[in-house]
Amino acid sequence: MFYETARNDHGLPFNPLKACVVPRPIGWITSMNAKGRINLAPFSFFNMLSYNPAFVMFSAGGHAVDEEKKDSVAFIEETGEFVYNMATWDTRRAMSETSLIIDRETDELAAVGLTPAPCRLVKPPRVLESPVNYECKLHQIVILPGKTKHDIHHVVIGEVVGVHIRDSVIVNGKVDATVLKPIARLGYKDYVVVETVFEMEKATPEERIKPAHAAE
Ligand SMILES: Cc1cc2nc3c(=O)[nH]c(=O)nc-3n(C[C@H](O)[C@H](O)[C@H](O)COP(=O)(O)O)c2cc1C
């Protein structure tokens, strides 16, 4: 099938667009405003962009109540700092609950009973229940156009300045994804959890010259 995004004429009962870029990692973002109010929200338009120096990004649409900037974006604009917390199988319920709290005054971290832990280089707290936390300094906010205010997205790009990794997820010197059990977004209401991992060596120059199917 083929459809034009401008027409949205896919003919399916549900829009397939987000189901076709999967799995999307979930950036569970802590931020703090100038008054010290804390915010925590998940974003699946999230990824790592580079590693030396390391940059991460998340992209937020309009707020459910007034279509203005979401709290995460407004807070980060004010103070220039945020924390990426990894969403995992164990934290899945709390992660989902933090997305539903749209009251701007509420500290979602406290509201869902998570534990704030201090960061070393930035002021927003990290989520202690998350096995990985990246301390980030705002680099740039890019605004993507949208037909409605709700559709306008703020892409927040931050430089990773500090990395917390729970010692117990490091096995034989490597971060073990099967111990972390990160969750990620698929389309619709679906998620995926990392439980099996496979390793693949880089192709040798000889293998690259001869496509794999040619040898069969
Ligand atoms: C798994 C998951 C992924 C989400 N991803 C995004 C996203 O990428 N962009 C976005 O604008 N909202 C996303 N949301 C919705 C936000 O988390 C929600 O609007 C939240 O209330 C925003 O909080 P804030 O206004 O406190 O920043 C997601 C929700 C869930 C549960």
The ligand as a Gaussian input file, in Angstrom:
#p B3LYP/6-31G(d) Opt

LIG

0 1
 C        4.963000       6.075000      26.290000
 C        4.559000       7.490000      26.041000
 C        5.228000       8.236000      25.093000
 C        4.894000       9.572000      24.847000
 N        5.586000      10.273000      23.911000
 C        5.300000      11.563000      23.681000
 C        6.061000      12.314000      22.740000
 O        7.009000      11.814000      22.132000
 N        5.734000      13.615000      22.554000
 C        4.712000      14.214000      23.237000
 O        4.458000      15.404000      23.034000
 N        3.983000      13.527000      24.162000
 C        4.261000      12.232000      24.402000
 N        3.552000      11.534000      25.344000
 C        2.544000      12.248000      26.148000
 C        3.204000      13.067000      27.286000
 O        3.906000      12.211000      28.156000
 C        2.111000      13.818000      28.067000
 O        1.517000      14.786000      27.228000
 C        2.612000      14.470000      29.332000
 O        1.484000      14.874000      30.109000
 C        3.460000      15.700000      29.066000
 O        3.812000      16.202000      30.317000
 P        4.286000      17.681000      30.610000
 O        3.231000      18.652000      30.111000
 O        4.363000      17.645000      32.090000
 O        5.603000      17.903000      29.945000
 C        3.837000      10.195000      25.585000
 C        3.143000       9.425000      26.550000
 C        3.489000       8.090000      26.767000
 C        2.744000       7.279000      27.788000

